[in-house]
Amino acid sequence: MTVTRRWVLSSGAALSASMALGEVADAALPVVDMEMVLLAAQVDPPKPDTGLTPGAGAHVIQVERALNAKGLLASGSVDGHYGTSTVSAYAAWQRSLGYTGIDANGIPGSTSLTALGQNRFTVTRPVHTGSRTASYSGLQVNTRTRNMLSATDGMLTWGIVLTQGSYTSADPTSAGTHDGGGVVDIAVTNLTTTQRWQTVKALRTVGFAAWLRNPSQGNWPYHIHAAAVSDPDLSQPARNQIHDYYFGRNGLANHAADDTPTAYRTPFTWWEKYQRG
Ligand SMILES: [Zn+2]
């Protein structure tokens, strides 16, 4: 075959054009749904077995393969179950990027997940907390939580007033649940019983795990404790509460059945899913 100068020029131009778009390299990579990985990272760790979370296993296993390839996770734990070994391995990955504290909590943020996927997978449905120093009714929350509270407030004819925000370890009765992002306490003293349950339902509708707490359960007045499902900044105790909520329990140390009346329950969801409708 005689390779002409014309052939070399035209095929070379086509090749560089497609490489510039990144289509050749990326088309072969698997796609990891960050929302599904976050779901498993909350639901899986407290499980007594290595059961998978429906819809999440295929995404988790891509993350685990990448952690294994970096020497952070044993091959035997590459199984699609985001258990405590995967949490530890992911935290090690975050620390290797220079993260500390809540940034190395063992569940993905979009930056660390995208970095992990380099040449291995692409990330869809990234979840962002926004600013950590946003506020709602005068207390610190992140932007995602603030937007969720605003949406909840819009469903009610009374206002949402916080008594505790996020990123605080000030309250020892909260067992570390408020140390990270996504978690708030809401005042209910001025609400009727029905209004309290309606507030719980509205919070759950937009993607909070929310429960009405009463004085018989702990050293606290009546209030609503709410944890934003799939907030990447959730502390480990708060993630365990999401596990409880997913399985219809109360998120307290006794893991008793959710005492919310049936009429005020809603299907499990999270903010990004709620917004898609
Ligand atoms: Zn609380």
Residues whose N, C-alpha, C, O or C-beta is under 5 A from the ligand:
A	BS01	ZN	S174 V184 D185 H225
